[in-house]
Amino acid sequence: MNRNASAQPFWPDLEAAAPTLAYEAAVMGPGNVLPAALLAAVAQPTLVLNGGNSPAWLPAPSSPS
């Protein structure tokens, strides 16, 4: 992160979200690979968005099956 980021007005929000990173990493697993079986079990209608600049590993799981 940029050295000046801590001077930005959004910095407290980033710090507040930081404790969740360990849980997010645990769900994602090694190599930051999306857990397809876990995602397939989600029964709630879900909108998944990604953009043209998304990392290569992101678009495939968000495509309709």
PDB file of N, CA, C and O in Angstrom:
ATOM      1  N   MET A   1       0.852  -1.165   0.000  1.00  0.00           N
ATOM      2  CA  MET A   1       0.000   0.000   0.000  1.00  0.00           C
ATOM      3  C   MET A   1       0.898   1.228   0.000  1.00  0.00           C
ATOM      4  O   MET A   1       1.990   1.223   0.568  1.00  0.00           O
ATOM      5  N   ASN A   2       0.435   2.231  -0.621  1.00  0.00           N
ATOM      6  CA  ASN A   2       1.146   3.504  -0.693  1.00  0.00           C
ATOM      7  C   ASN A   2       1.423   4.039   0.710  1.00  0.00           C
ATOM      8  O   ASN A   2       0.566   3.964   1.591  1.00  0.00           O
ATOM      9  N   ARG A   3       2.614   4.574   0.909  1.00  0.00           N
ATOM     10  CA  ARG A   3       2.974   5.126   2.225  1.00  0.00           C
ATOM     11  C   ARG A   3       2.025   6.238   2.650  1.00  0.00           C
ATOM     12  O   ARG A   3       1.853   6.477   3.845  1.00  0.00           O
ATOM     13  N   ASN A   4       1.420   6.907   1.713  1.00  0.00           N
ATOM     14  CA  ASN A   4       0.517   8.005   2.034  1.00  0.00           C
ATOM     15  C   ASN A   4      -0.915   7.543   2.293  1.00  0.00           C
ATOM     16  O   ASN A   4      -1.775   8.350   2.646  1.00  0.00           O
ATOM     17  N   ALA A   5      -1.167   6.261   2.121  1.00  0.00           N
ATOM     18  CA  ALA A   5      -2.535   5.759   2.294  1.00  0.00           C
ATOM     19  C   ALA A   5      -3.048   6.017   3.707  1.00  0.00           C
ATOM     20  O   ALA A   5      -4.228   6.320   3.886  1.00  0.00           O
ATOM     21  N   SER A   6      -2.190   5.902   4.701  1.00  0.00           N
ATOM     22  CA  SER A   6      -2.655   6.096   6.079  1.00  0.00           C
ATOM     23  C   SER A   6      -3.070   7.537   6.354  1.00  0.00           C
ATOM     24  O   SER A   6      -3.699   7.812   7.376  1.00  0.00           O
ATOM     25  N   ALA A   7      -2.736   8.441   5.475  1.00  0.00           N
ATOM     26  CA  ALA A   7      -3.146   9.839   5.635  1.00  0.00           C
ATOM     27  C   ALA A   7      -4.480  10.120   4.957  1.00  0.00           C
ATOM     28  O   ALA A   7      -5.026  11.217   5.083  1.00  0.00           O
ATOM     29  N   GLN A   8      -5.004   9.134   4.239  1.00  0.00           N
ATOM     30  CA  GLN A   8      -6.247   9.337   3.493  1.00  0.00           C
ATOM     31  C   GLN A   8      -7.462   9.178   4.413  1.00  0.00           C
ATOM     32  O   GLN A   8      -7.388   8.469   5.417  1.00  0.00           O
ATOM     33  N   PRO A   9      -8.566   9.827   4.079  1.00  0.00           N
ATOM     34  CA  PRO A   9      -9.748   9.755   4.936  1.00  0.00           C
ATOM     35  C   PRO A   9     -10.365   8.352   5.014  1.00  0.00           C
ATOM     36  O   PRO A   9     -11.112   8.066   5.950  1.00  0.00           O
ATOM     37  N   PHE A  10     -10.070   7.482   4.058  1.00  0.00           N
ATOM     38  CA  PHE A  10     -10.642   6.129   4.072  1.00  0.00           C
ATOM     39  C   PHE A  10      -9.816   5.155   4.917  1.00  0.00           C
ATOM     40  O   PHE A  10     -10.229   4.012   5.114  1.00  0.00           O
ATOM     41  N   TRP A  11      -8.653   5.591   5.418  1.00  0.00           N
ATOM     42  CA  TRP A  11      -7.760   4.696   6.154  1.00  0.00           C
ATOM     43  C   TRP A  11      -8.439   4.018   7.347  1.00  0.00           C
ATOM     44  O   TRP A  11      -8.251   2.815   7.528  1.00  0.00           O
ATOM     45  N   PRO A  12      -9.221   4.729   8.168  1.00  0.00           N
ATOM     46  CA  PRO A  12      -9.886   4.043   9.293  1.00  0.00           C
ATOM     47  C   PRO A  12     -10.808   2.908   8.820  1.00  0.00           C
ATOM     48  O   PRO A  12     -10.940   1.897   9.509  1.00  0.00           O
ATOM     49  N   ASP A  13     -11.437   3.066   7.666  1.00  0.00           N
ATOM     50  CA  ASP A  13     -12.291   1.999   7.141  1.00  0.00           C
ATOM     51  C   ASP A  13     -11.466   0.775   6.761  1.00  0.00           C
ATOM     52  O   ASP A  13     -11.884  -0.359   6.998  1.00  0.00           O
ATOM     53  N   LEU A  14     -10.296   1.004   6.174  1.00  0.00           N
ATOM     54  CA  LEU A  14      -9.419  -0.119   5.828  1.00  0.00           C
ATOM     55  C   LEU A  14      -8.934  -0.828   7.086  1.00  0.00           C
ATOM     56  O   LEU A  14      -8.900  -2.058   7.137  1.00  0.00           O
ATOM     57  N   GLU A  15      -8.564  -0.063   8.086  1.00  0.00           N
ATOM     58  CA  GLU A  15      -8.126  -0.666   9.342  1.00  0.00           C
ATOM     59  C   GLU A  15      -9.251  -1.454  10.006  1.00  0.00           C
ATOM     60  O   GLU A  15      -9.015  -2.510  10.593  1.00  0.00           O
ATOM     61  N   ALA A  16     -10.466  -0.939   9.912  1.00  0.00           N
ATOM     62  CA  ALA A  16     -11.603  -1.634  10.523  1.00  0.00           C
ATOM     63  C   ALA A  16     -11.871  -2.978   9.836  1.00  0.00           C
ATOM     64  O   ALA A  16     -12.313  -3.928  10.481  1.00  0.00           O
ATOM     65  N   ALA A  17     -11.606  -3.055   8.541  1.00  0.00           N
ATOM     66  CA  ALA A  17     -11.842  -4.295   7.797  1.00  0.00           C
ATOM     67  C   ALA A  17     -10.693  -5.290   7.920  1.00  0.00           C
ATOM     68  O   ALA A  17     -10.868  -6.469   7.613  1.00  0.00           O
ATOM     69  N   ALA A  18      -9.539  -4.844   8.356  1.00  0.00           N
ATOM     70  CA  ALA A  18      -8.345  -5.686   8.402  1.00  0.00           C
ATOM     71  C   ALA A  18      -8.529  -6.999   9.171  1.00  0.00           C
ATOM     72  O   ALA A  18      -8.013  -8.019   8.716  1.00  0.00           O
ATOM     73  N   PRO A  19      -9.226  -7.034  10.295  1.00  0.00           N
ATOM     74  CA  PRO A  19      -9.362  -8.300  11.015  1.00  0.00           C
ATOM     75  C   PRO A  19     -10.077  -9.398  10.217  1.00  0.00           C
ATOM     76  O   PRO A  19      -9.914 -10.580  10.520  1.00  0.00           O
ATOM     77  N   THR A  20     -10.849  -9.031   9.223  1.00  0.00           N
ATOM     78  CA  THR A  20     -11.560 -10.042   8.431  1.00  0.00           C
ATOM     79  C   THR A  20     -10.659 -10.724   7.412  1.00  0.00           C
ATOM     80  O   THR A  20     -11.039 -11.758   6.862  1.00  0.00           O
ATOM     81  N   LEU A  21      -9.478 -10.177   7.143  1.00  0.00           N
ATOM     82  CA  LEU A  21      -8.604 -10.742   6.115  1.00  0.00           C
ATOM     83  C   LEU A  21      -8.207 -12.179   6.418  1.00  0.00           C
ATOM     84  O   LEU A  21      -8.098 -12.988   5.497  1.00  0.00           O
ATOM     85  N   ALA A  22      -7.990 -12.514   7.669  1.00  0.00           N
ATOM     86  CA  ALA A  22      -7.625 -13.891   8.023  1.00  0.00           C
ATOM     87  C   ALA A  22      -8.751 -14.853   7.665  1.00  0.00           C
ATOM     88  O   ALA A  22      -8.490 -15.957   7.189  1.00  0.00           O
ATOM     89  N   TYR A  23      -9.996 -14.449   7.886  1.00  0.00           N
ATOM     90  CA  TYR A  23     -11.130 -15.306   7.552  1.00  0.00           C
ATOM     91  C   TYR A  23     -11.283 -15.439   6.040  1.00  0.00           C
ATOM     92  O   TYR A  23     -11.559 -16.524   5.527  1.00  0.00           O
ATOM     93  N   GLU A  24     -11.105 -14.339   5.342  1.00  0.00           N
ATOM     94  CA  GLU A  24     -11.184 -14.379   3.881  1.00  0.00           C
ATOM     95  C   GLU A  24     -10.108 -15.285   3.307  1.00  0.00           C
ATOM     96  O   GLU A  24     -10.371 -16.048   2.377  1.00  0.00           O
ATOM     97  N   ALA A  25      -8.902 -15.210   3.847  1.00  0.00           N
ATOM     98  CA  ALA A  25      -7.818 -16.067   3.382  1.00  0.00           C
ATOM     99  C   ALA A  25      -8.118 -17.527   3.665  1.00  0.00           C
ATOM    100  O   ALA A  25      -7.791 -18.390   2.851  1.00  0.00           O
ATOM    101  N   ALA A  26      -8.732 -17.822   4.800  1.00  0.00           N
ATOM    102  CA  ALA A  26      -9.083 -19.204   5.134  1.00  0.00           C
ATOM    103  C   ALA A  26     -10.110 -19.764   4.160  1.00  0.00           C
ATOM    104  O   ALA A  26     -10.020 -20.929   3.772  1.00  0.00           O
ATOM    105  N   VAL A  27     -11.077 -18.960   3.764  1.00  0.00           N
ATOM    106  CA  VAL A  27     -12.089 -19.412   2.808  1.00  0.00           C
ATOM    107  C   VAL A  27     -11.474 -19.615   1.433  1.00  0.00           C
ATOM    108  O   VAL A  27     -11.769 -20.595   0.749  1.00  0.00           O
ATOM    109  N   MET A  28     -10.619 -18.684   1.034  1.00  0.00           N
ATOM    110  CA  MET A  28     -10.016 -18.768  -0.297  1.00  0.00           C
ATOM    111  C   MET A  28      -9.031 -19.916  -0.408  1.00  0.00           C
ATOM    112  O   MET A  28      -8.926 -20.530  -1.470  1.00  0.00           O
ATOM    113  N   GLY A  29      -8.311 -20.222   0.650  1.00  0.00           N
ATOM    114  CA  GLY A  29      -7.370 -21.323   0.643  1.00  0.00           C
ATOM    115  C   GLY A  29      -6.073 -20.995  -0.070  1.00  0.00           C
ATOM    116  O   GLY A  29      -5.854 -19.864  -0.506  1.00  0.00           O
ATOM    117  N   PRO A  30      -5.208 -22.008  -0.185  1.00  0.00           N
ATOM    118  CA  PRO A  30      -3.899 -21.800  -0.802  1.00  0.00           C
ATOM    119  C   PRO A  30      -4.010 -21.331  -2.248  1.00  0.00           C
ATOM    120  O   PRO A  30      -4.875 -21.790  -2.994  1.00  0.00           O
ATOM    121  N   GLY A  31      -3.152 -20.438  -2.627  1.00  0.00           N
ATOM    122  CA  GLY A  31      -3.132 -19.978  -4.016  1.00  0.00           C
ATOM    123  C   GLY A  31      -4.272 -19.054  -4.385  1.00  0.00           C
ATOM    124  O   GLY A  31      -4.420 -18.695  -5.553  1.00  0.00           O
ATOM    125  N   ASN A  32      -5.094 -18.656  -3.403  1.00  0.00           N
ATOM    126  CA  ASN A  32      -6.197 -17.734  -3.671  1.00  0.00           C
ATOM    127  C   ASN A  32      -7.163 -18.294  -4.705  1.00  0.00           C
ATOM    128  O   ASN A  32      -7.711 -17.549  -5.518  1.00  0.00           O
ATOM    129  N   VAL A  33      -7.371 -19.613  -4.673  1.00  0.00           N
ATOM    130  CA  VAL A  33      -8.261 -20.284  -5.616  1.00  0.00           C
ATOM    131  C   VAL A  33      -9.670 -20.294  -5.025  1.00  0.00           C
ATOM    132  O   VAL A  33      -9.866 -20.704  -3.881  1.00  0.00           O
ATOM    133  N   LEU A  34     -10.628 -19.850  -5.797  1.00  0.00           N
ATOM    134  CA  LEU A  34     -12.001 -19.844  -5.311  1.00  0.00           C
ATOM    135  C   LEU A  34     -12.486 -21.272  -5.093  1.00  0.00           C
ATOM    136  O   LEU A  34     -12.308 -22.120  -5.968  1.00  0.00           O
ATOM    137  N   PRO A  35     -13.096 -21.555  -3.944  1.00  0.00           N
ATOM    138  CA  PRO A  35     -13.575 -22.901  -3.645  1.00  0.00           C
ATOM    139  C   PRO A  35     -14.884 -23.186  -4.389  1.00  0.00           C
ATOM    140  O   PRO A  35     -15.965 -22.878  -3.887  1.00  0.00           O
ATOM    141  N   ALA A  36     -14.786 -23.769  -5.574  1.00  0.00           N
ATOM    142  CA  ALA A  36     -15.947 -23.967  -6.443  1.00  0.00           C
ATOM    143  C   ALA A  36     -17.058 -24.755  -5.761  1.00  0.00           C
ATOM    144  O   ALA A  36     -18.227 -24.390  -5.882  1.00  0.00           O
ATOM    145  N   ALA A  37     -16.719 -25.826  -5.046  1.00  0.00           N
ATOM    146  CA  ALA A  37     -17.749 -26.641  -4.396  1.00  0.00           C
ATOM    147  C   ALA A  37     -18.496 -25.833  -3.328  1.00  0.00           C
ATOM    148  O   ALA A  37     -19.714 -25.951  -3.195  1.00  0.00           O
ATOM    149  N   LEU A  38     -17.774 -25.026  -2.583  1.00  0.00           N
ATOM    150  CA  LEU A  38     -18.396 -24.199  -1.559  1.00  0.00           C
ATOM    151  C   LEU A  38     -19.304 -23.152  -2.196  1.00  0.00           C
ATOM    152  O   LEU A  38     -20.412 -22.912  -1.719  1.00  0.00           O
ATOM    153  N   LEU A  39     -18.837 -22.539  -3.261  1.00  0.00           N
ATOM    154  CA  LEU A  39     -19.648 -21.527  -3.946  1.00  0.00           C
ATOM    155  C   LEU A  39     -20.878 -22.142  -4.599  1.00  0.00           C
ATOM    156  O   LEU A  39     -21.943 -21.525  -4.623  1.00  0.00           O
ATOM    157  N   ALA A  40     -20.740 -23.351  -5.127  1.00  0.00           N
ATOM    158  CA  ALA A  40     -21.876 -24.018  -5.770  1.00  0.00           C
ATOM    159  C   ALA A  40     -22.980 -24.344  -4.769  1.00  0.00           C
ATOM    160  O   ALA A  40     -24.142 -24.488  -5.149  1.00  0.00           O
ATOM    161  N   ALA A  41     -22.622 -24.460  -3.495  1.00  0.00           N
ATOM    162  CA  ALA A  41     -23.603 -24.790  -2.461  1.00  0.00           C
ATOM    163  C   ALA A  41     -24.412 -23.579  -2.005  1.00  0.00           C
ATOM    164  O   ALA A  41     -25.361 -23.738  -1.237  1.00  0.00           O
ATOM    165  N   VAL A  42     -24.067 -22.386  -2.452  1.00  0.00           N
ATOM    166  CA  VAL A  42     -24.803 -21.182  -2.061  1.00  0.00           C
ATOM    167  C   VAL A  42     -26.161 -21.200  -2.754  1.00  0.00           C
ATOM    168  O   VAL A  42     -26.239 -21.149  -3.982  1.00  0.00           O
ATOM    169  N   ALA A  43     -27.217 -21.271  -1.971  1.00  0.00           N
ATOM    170  CA  ALA A  43     -28.566 -21.365  -2.524  1.00  0.00           C
ATOM    171  C   ALA A  43     -29.216 -19.998  -2.718  1.00  0.00           C
ATOM    172  O   ALA A  43     -30.168 -19.869  -3.488  1.00  0.00           O
ATOM    173  N   GLN A  44     -28.722 -18.997  -2.040  1.00  0.00           N
ATOM    174  CA  GLN A  44     -29.269 -17.647  -2.131  1.00  0.00           C
ATOM    175  C   GLN A  44     -28.918 -17.041  -3.487  1.00  0.00           C
ATOM    176  O   GLN A  44     -27.752 -17.079  -3.882  1.00  0.00           O
ATOM    177  N   PRO A  45     -29.890 -16.484  -4.212  1.00  0.00           N
ATOM    178  CA  PRO A  45     -29.538 -15.794  -5.458  1.00  0.00           C
ATOM    179  C   PRO A  45     -28.475 -14.733  -5.169  1.00  0.00           C
ATOM    180  O   PRO A  45     -28.602 -13.935  -4.240  1.00  0.00           O
ATOM    181  N   THR A  46     -27.448 -14.747  -5.972  1.00  0.00           N
ATOM    182  CA  THR A  46     -26.284 -13.895  -5.714  1.00  0.00           C
ATOM    183  C   THR A  46     -25.829 -13.216  -6.993  1.00  0.00           C
ATOM    184  O   THR A  46     -25.727 -13.860  -8.037  1.00  0.00           O
ATOM    185  N   LEU A  47     -25.561 -11.951  -6.920  1.00  0.00           N
ATOM    186  CA  LEU A  47     -25.019 -11.209  -8.051  1.00  0.00           C
ATOM    187  C   LEU A  47     -23.510 -11.131  -7.875  1.00  0.00           C
ATOM    188  O   LEU A  47     -23.016 -10.612  -6.875  1.00  0.00           O
ATOM    189  N   VAL A  48     -22.788 -11.652  -8.855  1.00  0.00           N
ATOM    190  CA  VAL A  48     -21.327 -11.629  -8.816  1.00  0.00           C
ATOM    191  C   VAL A  48     -20.853 -10.764  -9.965  1.00  0.00           C
ATOM    192  O   VAL A  48     -21.210 -11.001 -11.119  1.00  0.00           O
ATOM    193  N   LEU A  49     -20.054  -9.768  -9.652  1.00  0.00           N
ATOM    194  CA  LEU A  49     -19.556  -8.852 -10.668  1.00  0.00           C
ATOM    195  C   LEU A  49     -18.040  -8.924 -10.738  1.00  0.00           C
ATOM    196  O   LEU A  49     -17.370  -9.089  -9.718  1.00  0.00           O
ATOM    197  N   ASN A  50     -17.507  -8.801 -11.933  1.00  0.00           N
ATOM    198  CA  ASN A  50     -16.072  -8.626 -12.099  1.00  0.00           C
ATOM    199  C   ASN A  50     -15.887  -7.781 -13.340  1.00  0.00           C
ATOM    200  O   ASN A  50     -16.800  -7.636 -14.152  1.00  0.00           O
ATOM    201  N   GLY A  51     -14.716  -7.232 -13.476  1.00  0.00           N
ATOM    202  CA  GLY A  51     -14.473  -6.330 -14.596  1.00  0.00           C
ATOM    203  C   GLY A  51     -13.363  -6.814 -15.499  1.00  0.00           C
ATOM    204  O   GLY A  51     -12.746  -7.849 -15.248  1.00  0.00           O
ATOM    205  N   GLY A  52     -13.117  -6.069 -16.538  1.00  0.00           N
ATOM    206  CA  GLY A  52     -12.096  -6.430 -17.504  1.00  0.00           C
ATOM    207  C   GLY A  52     -10.694  -6.429 -16.941  1.00  0.00           C
ATOM    208  O   GLY A  52      -9.800  -7.052 -17.514  1.00  0.00           O
ATOM    209  N   ASN A  53     -10.483  -5.750 -15.840  1.00  0.00           N
ATOM    210  CA  ASN A  53      -9.166  -5.718 -15.217  1.00  0.00           C
ATOM    211  C   ASN A  53      -9.068  -6.659 -14.025  1.00  0.00           C
ATOM    212  O   ASN A  53      -8.128  -6.568 -13.236  1.00  0.00           O
ATOM    213  N   SER A  54     -10.042  -7.570 -13.889  1.00  0.00           N
ATOM    214  CA  SER A  54     -10.006  -8.526 -12.786  1.00  0.00           C
ATOM    215  C   SER A  54      -8.844  -9.494 -12.966  1.00  0.00           C
ATOM    216  O   SER A  54      -8.432  -9.760 -14.096  1.00  0.00           O
ATOM    217  N   PRO A  55      -8.308 -10.027 -11.863  1.00  0.00           N
ATOM    218  CA  PRO A  55      -7.252 -11.029 -11.989  1.00  0.00           C
ATOM    219  C   PRO A  55      -7.755 -12.240 -12.779  1.00  0.00           C
ATOM    220  O   PRO A  55      -8.953 -12.519 -12.796  1.00  0.00           O
ATOM    221  N   ALA A  56      -6.853 -12.943 -13.420  1.00  0.00           N
ATOM    222  CA  ALA A  56      -7.225 -14.066 -14.291  1.00  0.00           C
ATOM    223  C   ALA A  56      -8.019 -15.140 -13.565  1.00  0.00           C
ATOM    224  O   ALA A  56      -8.856 -15.799 -14.182  1.00  0.00           O
ATOM    225  N   TRP A  57      -7.781 -15.337 -12.263  1.00  0.00           N
ATOM    226  CA  TRP A  57      -8.461 -16.395 -11.539  1.00  0.00           C
ATOM    227  C   TRP A  57      -9.901 -16.044 -11.170  1.00  0.00           C
ATOM    228  O   TRP A  57     -10.658 -16.926 -10.764  1.00  0.00           O
ATOM    229  N   LEU A  58     -10.293 -14.787 -11.300  1.00  0.00           N
ATOM    230  CA  LEU A  58     -11.611 -14.369 -10.839  1.00  0.00           C
ATOM    231  C   LEU A  58     -12.753 -14.596 -11.818  1.00  0.00           C
ATOM    232  O   LEU A  58     -13.800 -15.075 -11.382  1.00  0.00           O
ATOM    233  N   PRO A  59     -12.635 -14.293 -13.098  1.00  0.00           N
ATOM    234  CA  PRO A  59     -13.798 -14.382 -13.986  1.00  0.00           C
ATOM    235  C   PRO A  59     -14.405 -15.769 -14.155  1.00  0.00           C
ATOM    236  O   PRO A  59     -15.629 -15.871 -14.250  1.00  0.00           O
ATOM    237  N   ALA A  60     -13.632 -16.824 -14.196  1.00  0.00           N
ATOM    238  CA  ALA A  60     -14.176 -18.170 -14.467  1.00  0.00           C
ATOM    239  C   ALA A  60     -15.264 -18.575 -13.476  1.00  0.00           C
ATOM    240  O   ALA A  60     -16.342 -18.978 -13.912  1.00  0.00           O
ATOM    241  N   PRO A  61     -15.036 -18.489 -12.162  1.00  0.00           N
ATOM    242  CA  PRO A  61     -16.096 -18.892 -11.235  1.00  0.00           C
ATOM    243  C   PRO A  61     -17.312 -17.982 -11.272  1.00  0.00           C
ATOM    244  O   PRO A  61     -18.394 -18.395 -10.856  1.00  0.00           O
ATOM    245  N   SER A  62     -17.166 -16.775 -11.749  1.00  0.00           N
ATOM    246  CA  SER A  62     -18.310 -15.864 -11.771  1.00  0.00           C
ATOM    247  C   SER A  62     -19.111 -15.972 -13.053  1.00  0.00           C
ATOM    248  O   SER A  62     -20.126 -15.293 -13.210  1.00  0.00           O
ATOM    249  N   SER A  63     -18.668 -16.818 -13.973  1.00  0.00           N
ATOM    250  CA  SER A  63     -19.407 -17.040 -15.224  1.00  0.00           C
ATOM    251  C   SER A  63     -20.544 -18.011 -14.983  1.00  0.00           C
ATOM    252  O   SER A  63     -20.416 -18.908 -14.150  1.00  0.00           O
ATOM    253  N   PRO A  64     -21.658 -17.857 -15.693  1.00  0.00           N
ATOM    254  CA  PRO A  64     -22.776 -18.793 -15.505  1.00  0.00           C
ATOM    255  C   PRO A  64     -22.343 -20.201 -15.888  1.00  0.00           C
ATOM    256  O   PRO A  64     -21.582 -20.400 -16.835  1.00  0.00           O
ATOM    257  N   SER A  65     -22.842 -21.167 -15.134  1.00  0.00           N
ATOM    258  CA  SER A  65     -22.483 -22.562 -15.426  1.00  0.00           C
ATOM    259  C   SER A  65     -23.486 -23.230 -16.336  1.00  0.00           C
ATOM    260  O   SER A  65     -23.328 -24.403 -16.675  1.00  0.00           O
TER     261      SER A  65
END
